[in-house]
């Protein structure tokens, strides 16, 4: 009964996060679309996307992108012990100490940007490098707002509040869009970088101050570096700071190799990966964010059997949603790209290149989603070292694959290497986690994945045949034509996936539908 209640709690939280993540990802896509509409795909946009690398790396060095992972287990530990005041003292120490450290990194990044860009994008011509340096310097200060917003979001997650933290990327993306629309005519691509600053300040800083106050956050600057809670936080954070998992470094690696390819290669890959991330974030990120506080709480309360059951159920639910989406994205990559980018400055070669990259990125979509849950299984148990070691080793092993595939396949080789690498990482995490926790449900999860993958492959095959049939009968290389193809092929693919899943006796489908919270009028009355 308790497990069912926890699953329902995760389902409700996931629903809240999914709505906000959907809004933020749609705006994230719109921000990319605005770049394509205003600027197109060329050396200028390559410099713009490369300019994110150094700011992202600085954020990564202080684990700002992982604060919800490293701080929540520390804070929930004090909550479980009934000593929340100490939790807020650790909160204050972390903010004070890490903000000072981040300030030093930001200043160093501003000063050293020209030399660092030589390493980040060595294949750029001098004009592209100069542009990338200028845009990098514009965006560097935003990392302060990201970090402070991340830790304020973490305490809200720990308190079971998901709405306001989930709105941060909505404000952030909206700021970039407005910057591009209002300022690009005067400042060019720099208008989008100014929007990065505005969006980070409003969504990740101001809004999260309000959210943190709502959950009773208490802050008093201090540098008590000897506090046991701060030491535990550092112990959890250092492995992530020092590791180079593909989850964080894939974009950097792609931009490095892409700087040697033809102009617009980085842009095609960025557009394709952004499209892939829309459903991935809505499903994978929402499930991961909503489930993590529950998993951390179960570990803190030493309810290990319940933790394993919750982890198994959560992972199956993720795969049930993301695998069919991945398969259909592969089957319908061209009409999908034409539908979303037809009314931009992109032309046929740009659209076809983006579609090819999208299909190859989508091969690894299930792994991007699964690693979100699997890594959090480790983090809930306050173990950040193993995922960091696994991720670093596999990234190093995967580097030669990027090099081998980029030569014959160019930008497509980078997308394929990305998917192979993340799939290897997800499989390695799965094996290590289930061995560590002695989870008896490992075989069941693996069998479920095989069945849903088989059903999705058949469904994608059906959708692809519908696409092929329609492409010879309608003018599909327009927004309206591509939309017609999508609305015809998608239901056909989903229906076929459902039929095959039923034939394979995937009973979990009905169980998950029953777990979705619906109003009473939508549920069948057992007495009727």
C-alpha positions in Angstrom: 0.0 0.0 0.0 2.9 2.3 0.9 4.6 1.7 -2.4 1.4 2.4 -4.3 1.0 5.7 -2.4 4.6 6.6 -3.3 4.1 5.7 -6.9 1.0 7.9 -7.0 2.9 10.7 -5.3 5.6 10.4 -8.0 2.9 10.3 -10.7 1.3 13.5 -9.4 4.6 15.3 -9.1 5.7 14.1 -12.5 2.5 15.5 -14.0 3.2 18.9 -12.5 6.8 18.9 -13.7 5.8 17.5 -17.1 3.5 20.4 -17.8 6.1 23.0 -16.8 8.9 21.2 -18.6 6.7 20.9 -21.7 6.2 24.7 -21.7 9.9 25.3 -21.1 10.9 22.8 -23.9 8.5 24.3 -26.3 10.0 27.7 -25.6 13.4 26.1 -25.8 12.5 24.9 -29.3 11.0 28.3 -30.1 14.3 29.9 -29.1 16.2 27.7 -31.5 13.5 28.3 -34.1 14.0 32.1 -33.6 17.7 31.8 -34.2 17.0 29.8 -37.4 14.4 32.4 -38.4 16.4 35.5 -37.7 19.9 34.2 -38.5 19.7 30.8 -40.3 22.5 28.3 -40.1 26.0 29.5 -40.9 29.4 30.3 -39.3 27.7 33.0 -37.2 25.3 30.5 -35.5 28.2 28.0 -35.1 30.1 30.7 -33.1 26.9 31.4 -31.1 26.4 27.8 -30.0 30.2 27.3 -29.4 30.1 30.3 -27.1 27.9 28.3 -24.6 30.7 25.9 -24.0 32.9 27.8 -21.6 30.0 29.2 -19.5 28.5 25.7 -19.3 31.9 24.3 -18.3 32.3 26.9 -15.5 28.8 26.0 -14.2 29.8 22.3 -14.4 33.0 22.9 -12.4 31.1 24.1 -9.4 28.4 21.4 -10.0 25.7 24.0 -10.5 23.9 21.8 -13.0 23.8 19.0 -10.4 22.9 20.8 -7.2 19.4 19.2 -7.1 21.4 15.9 -7.0 24.1 16.7 -4.5 22.2 19.0 -2.1 18.9 17.2 -1.8 20.3 14.1 -0.1 22.1 16.3 2.4 19.1 18.4 3.2 16.7 15.4 3.4 19.1 13.8 5.8 18.5 16.6 8.3 14.8 16.7 7.6 14.6 12.9 8.3 16.4 13.5 11.6 14.0 16.3 12.6 16.9 18.8 12.5 15.9 21.2 9.8 17.7 24.2 11.3 21.0 22.5 10.6 19.8 21.9 7.0 19.4 25.7 6.6 22.8 26.3 8.1 24.3 24.0 5.4 22.2 25.8 2.8 23.8 29.1 3.9 27.3 27.8 3.9 26.9 26.3 0.5 25.6 29.5 -1.0 28.3 31.7 0.6 31.2 29.4 -0.2 30.3 28.3 -3.7 29.3 31.8 -4.8 32.7 33.1 -4.0 34.3 30.2 -5.8 32.1 30.8 -8.8 32.9 34.5 -8.9 36.5 33.6 -9.2 35.8 31.2 -12.1 33.6 33.8 -13.9 36.4 36.5 -13.7 39.0 34.0 -14.9 36.7 33.0 -17.8 36.3 36.6 -18.8 40.0 37.2 -18.8 41.1 33.9 -20.4 38.3 33.5 -23.0 40.5 34.1 -26.1 42.9 31.4 -25.1 40.3 29.0 -24.0 38.3 29.3 -27.2 41.4 28.2 -29.0 41.0 24.9 -27.2 37.2 24.7 -27.3 36.8 25.4 -31.0 40.3 25.0 -32.6 38.9 24.6 -36.1 37.3 28.1 -36.3 38.6 30.8 -38.5 39.8 34.0 -36.8 36.5 35.9 -37.4 34.5 33.0 -35.9 36.8 32.8 -32.9 36.6 36.5 -32.3 32.8 36.4 -32.4 32.7 33.4 -30.1 34.9 35.1 -27.6 32.7 38.2 -27.5 29.5 36.1 -27.1 31.2 34.0 -24.4 32.1 37.1 -22.4 28.5 38.3 -22.6 27.1 35.1 -21.2 29.6 34.3 -18.5 27.9 36.3 -15.6 24.7 34.3 -16.1 26.4 31.4 -14.4 26.0 33.1 -11.0 22.3 33.3 -11.5 22.1 29.7 -12.6 24.0 28.5 -9.5 22.0 30.5 -7.0 18.8 29.4 -8.7 19.8 25.8 -8.7 20.4 25.6 -4.9 17.2 27.5 -4.2 15.4 25.0 -6.5 16.9 22.1 -4.7 15.4 23.1 -1.3 12.0 23.5 -3.0 12.3 20.0 -4.5 13.3 18.6 -1.1 10.1 20.2 0.3 8.0 18.6 -2.4 7.4 21.9 -4.3 8.1 21.6 -8.0 6.1 24.3 -9.8 8.3 27.4 -9.3 11.7 25.6 -9.9 10.2 24.2 -13.1 9.3 27.7 -14.3 13.0 28.8 -14.3 13.7 27.4 -17.8 10.4 28.9 -19.1 11.6 32.4 -18.0 15.1 31.7 -19.3 14.0 30.6 -22.7 11.5 33.5 -23.0 14.3 35.9 -22.2 16.5 34.6 -25.0 13.5 34.7 -27.5 12.7 38.3 -26.6 16.4 39.2 -26.8 16.6 37.7 -30.3 13.4 39.3 -31.5 13.9 42.8 -30.0 17.7 43.1 -30.3 18.9 41.0 -33.2 18.0 43.6 -35.8 20.4 46.0 -34.0 23.0 43.8 -32.4 22.8 40.6 -34.5 23.4 37.3 -32.8 24.5 39.2 -29.7 20.9 40.0 -29.0 20.3 36.4 -28.1 23.3 36.4 -25.7 21.9 39.4 -24.0 18.6 37.5 -23.7 20.6 34.7 -21.9 21.6 37.2 -19.2 18.1 38.6 -18.8 16.4 35.2 -18.7 18.9 33.8 -16.2 18.4 36.8 -13.9 14.6 36.7 -13.9 13.9 32.9 -14.0 16.8 31.4 -12.2 17.4 34.1 -9.6 14.5 36.5 -8.8 11.8 33.8 -9.3 13.7 31.3 -7.2 14.2 33.7 -4.3 10.4 33.9 -4.1 10.0 30.2 -4.3 12.7 29.6 -1.6 11.0 32.0 0.7 7.7 30.2 0.3 9.2 27.0 1.7 10.7 28.8 4.6 14.3 29.1 3.4 16.6 30.8 5.9 19.9 32.3 4.8 22.7 33.8 6.9 26.1 34.2 5.2 28.8 32.1 6.8 31.9 30.1 5.9 31.7 27.3 8.3 33.6 24.9 6.1 33.9 22.3 8.9 30.2 21.7 9.3 29.5 18.0 8.8 26.7 18.8 6.4 28.9 21.0 4.2 31.6 18.3 4.2 29.0 15.7 3.1 27.9 18.1 0.3 31.5 18.5 -0.9 32.0 14.7 -0.7 29.0 14.3 -3.0 29.9 17.2 -5.3 33.6 16.6 -6.0 33.1 13.4 -8.0 30.7 15.3 -10.3 33.1 18.3 -10.5 36.0 16.1 -11.5 34.2 13.7 -13.8 33.6 14.1 -17.5 30.5 12.0 -18.1 29.1 12.0 -21.6 25.9 13.6 -20.1 27.8 16.8 -19.7 30.6 16.6 -22.2 28.8 15.3 -25.3 27.9 18.9 -26.5 31.5 20.0 -25.9 32.9 17.1 -27.8 30.5 17.6 -30.7 31.4 21.4 -30.9 35.1 20.6 -30.8 34.9 18.2 -33.7 32.3 20.3 -35.5 34.6 23.3 -35.6 36.7 21.4 -38.2 33.7 20.5 -40.4 31.9 22.6 -43.0 30.1 25.8 -41.7 26.7 25.2 -40.1 27.6 21.6 -39.0 27.5 22.6 -35.3 24.2 24.4 -35.9 22.6 21.4 -37.6 23.6 19.2 -34.7 22.3 21.8 -32.2 19.0 22.1 -33.9 18.6 18.3 -34.1 19.6 17.7 -30.5 17.2 20.4 -29.3 14.3 18.7 -31.2 15.3 15.4 -29.6 15.4 16.9 -26.2 11.8 18.2 -26.3 10.1 14.8 -25.6 13.1 13.6 -23.7 12.9 16.5 -21.2 9.1 16.3 -20.9 9.2 12.6 -20.0 12.7 11.8 -18.8 13.5 15.0 -16.9 10.1 15.2 -15.4 10.2 11.6 -14.1 13.8 12.1 -12.8 13.1 15.3 -11.0 9.9 14.1 -9.5 11.2 10.7 -8.3 14.5 11.8 -6.9 13.3 13.4 -3.6 11.2 10.3 -3.0 14.1 7.9 -3.6 16.4 10.1 -1.4 13.8 10.0 1.4 13.4 6.2 1.2 17.2 5.8 1.5 17.4 8.2 4.4 14.6 6.1 6.1 16.5 2.9 5.3 13.5 1.5 3.4 15.6 -0.3 0.8 13.0 -2.8 -0.5 10.6 0.0 -1.1 13.3 2.0 -2.8 14.0 -0.9 -5.2 10.3 -1.4 -6.1 9.9 2.4 -6.6 13.0 2.5 -8.8 11.8 -0.4 -10.9 8.3 1.0 -11.4 9.7 4.5 -12.3 12.1 3.1 -14.8 9.5 1.0 -16.5 7.2 4.0 -16.7 9.9 6.0 -18.3 10.7 3.4 -20.9 7.0 2.8 -21.7 6.8 6.5 -22.8 10.2 7.3 -24.3 10.9 4.2 -26.4 7.9 4.6 -28.7 8.6 8.3 -29.0 12.2 7.6 -30.0 11.1 5.0 -32.6 8.5 7.3 -34.2 11.0 10.2 -34.3 13.4 8.0 -36.3 10.6 7.0 -38.7 9.3 10.5 -39.2 12.5 12.6 -39.0 12.2 14.5 -42.3 8.5 15.6 -42.1 9.1 16.5 -38.4 12.0 18.8 -39.3 10.2 20.3 -42.3 7.2 20.9 -40.2 9.1 22.9 -37.5 11.7 24.7 -39.6 10.0 25.4 -43.0 9.3 29.0 -42.2 12.9 29.9 -41.3 16.0 30.8 -43.2 16.9 27.1 -43.4 16.8 25.6 -46.9 16.6 22.1 -48.3 20.2 21.0 -47.5 20.0 22.5 -44.0 16.6 20.7 -43.3 17.8 17.4 -44.7 21.0 17.6 -42.7 19.1 18.4 -39.5 16.7 15.5 -40.1 19.5 13.0 -40.6 21.2 14.2 -37.3 17.8 14.0 -35.5 17.3 10.4 -36.5 20.7 9.4 -35.3 20.3 11.3 -32.0 16.9 9.7 -31.5 18.5 6.2 -31.5 19.9 7.1 -28.0 16.8 8.8 -26.7 15.9 5.9 -24.4 19.4 5.9 -22.9 19.3 9.7 -22.2 16.1 9.2 -20.3 17.1 6.0 -18.5 20.4 7.4 -17.3 18.4 10.2 -15.6 16.7 7.7 -13.4 19.6 5.2 -12.9 22.1 7.9 -11.9 19.6 9.2 -9.4 19.4 5.7 -8.0 23.0 6.1 -7.0 22.6 9.7 -5.9 19.7 8.9 -3.6 22.1 6.6 -1.8 24.6 9.5 -1.5 26.9 7.8 -4.0 28.1 10.2 -6.7 31.5 8.5 -7.1 30.5 5.4 -9.1 28.4 7.3 -11.7 31.3 9.8 -12.1 33.9 7.0 -12.6 31.7 5.1 -15.0 30.9 8.2 -17.0 34.5 9.4 -17.2 35.8 6.0 -18.3 33.2 5.5 -20.9 33.6 9.1 -22.2 37.3 8.5 -22.7 36.6 5.1 -24.4 34.1 6.8 -26.7 36.4 9.6 -27.8 38.0 7.4 -30.5 34.6 6.6 -31.8 33.8 10.2 -32.5 37.1 10.5 -34.4 36.5 7.3 -36.4 32.9 8.2 -37.4 33.4 11.9 -38.1 35.8 11.1 -40.9 33.5 9.1 -43.2 30.1 10.4 -41.9 31.0 14.1 -41.0 28.3 15.6 -38.7 26.2 12.4 -38.9 29.1 10.5 -37.4 29.1 12.8 -34.4 25.4 12.2 -33.8 25.8 8.4 -34.1 28.8 8.4 -31.7 26.8 10.4 -29.2 24.0 7.8 -29.2 26.3 4.8 -28.9 28.2 6.5 -26.1 25.1 7.3 -24.0 23.6 3.9 -24.6 26.8 2.3 -23.2 26.6 4.6 -20.2 23.0 3.7 -19.5 23.7 0.0 -19.7 26.7 0.3 -17.5 24.7 2.3 -14.9 21.9 -0.3 -15.0 24.3 -3.2 -14.3 26.2 -1.4 -11.6 23.1 -0.1 -9.8 21.2 -3.3 -9.7 24.2 -5.2 -8.5 24.9 -2.6 -5.8 21.3 -2.6 -4.5 20.8 -6.4 -5.1 17.5 -5.4 -6.8 15.6 -8.5 -7.6 13.6 -6.7 -10.4 16.6 -6.3 -12.8 15.5 -9.1 -15.1 12.0 -7.8 -15.2 13.1 -4.3 -16.2 15.4 -5.7 -18.9 12.7 -7.9 -20.3 10.2 -5.0 -20.3 12.7 -2.9 -22.3 13.1 -5.7 -24.9 9.4 -6.1 -25.3 8.6 -2.4 -25.6 11.5 -1.9 -28.0 10.2 -4.7 -30.2 6.7 -3.3 -30.2 8.0 0.2 -30.9 10.1 -1.0 -33.8 7.1 -2.6 -35.4 5.1 0.6 -34.8 7.8 2.8 -36.3 8.0 0.5 -39.3 4.3 1.0 -39.9 4.6 4.8 -39.5 7.6 4.9 -41.9 5.5 3.1 -44.6 2.7 5.6 -44.1 5.3 8.4 -44.5 6.7 6.8 -47.7 3.2 6.4 -49.2 2.2 10.0 -48.5 5.4 11.5 -49.7 4.6 10.4 -53.2 1.0 11.8 -53.0 1.3 15.2 -51.2 3.6 18.1 -51.3 5.1 17.3 -47.9 8.1 19.7 -48.0 6.0 22.5 -46.6 4.7 23.2 -43.1 1.1 22.1 -43.9 2.2 19.1 -46.0 4.6 17.9 -43.3 1.8 18.3 -40.7 -0.5 16.2 -42.8 2.1 13.4 -43.0 2.7 13.6 -39.2 -0.9 13.4 -38.2 -1.5 10.4 -40.5 1.6 8.5 -39.5 1.7 9.1 -35.8 -1.6 7.5 -34.9 -0.8 4.5 -37.2 2.5 4.0 -35.5 1.1 4.3 -32.0 -1.8 2.0 -32.7 0.5 -0.7 -34.1 2.8 -0.3 -31.1 -0.1 -0.8 -28.8 -1.3 -3.9 -30.6 2.1 -5.6 -30.5 2.6 -4.6 -26.9 -0.7 -6.3 -26.0 0.4 -9.4 -28.0 3.6 -9.5 -26.0 1.6 -9.3 -22.8 3.0 -6.0 -21.5 0.6 -5.9 -18.5 2.4 -2.8 -17.1 0.5 -0.7 -19.7 -2.8 -1.1 -17.9 -1.2 -0.7 -14.5 0.4 2.6 -15.4 -2.8 3.9 -16.9 -4.6 3.2 -13.6 -1.9 5.0 -11.7 -2.4 8.3 -13.6 -4.5 10.6 -11.4 -7.8 11.3 -13.2 -11.0 13.0 -12.1 -13.6 10.6 -10.8 -15.9 11.2 -13.8 -13.2 9.8 -16.2 -12.9 6.5 -14.2 -15.2 3.6 -14.8 -17.6 3.0 -12.0 -17.1 -0.7 -10.8 -20.7 -1.0 -9.9 -22.0 0.0 -13.3 
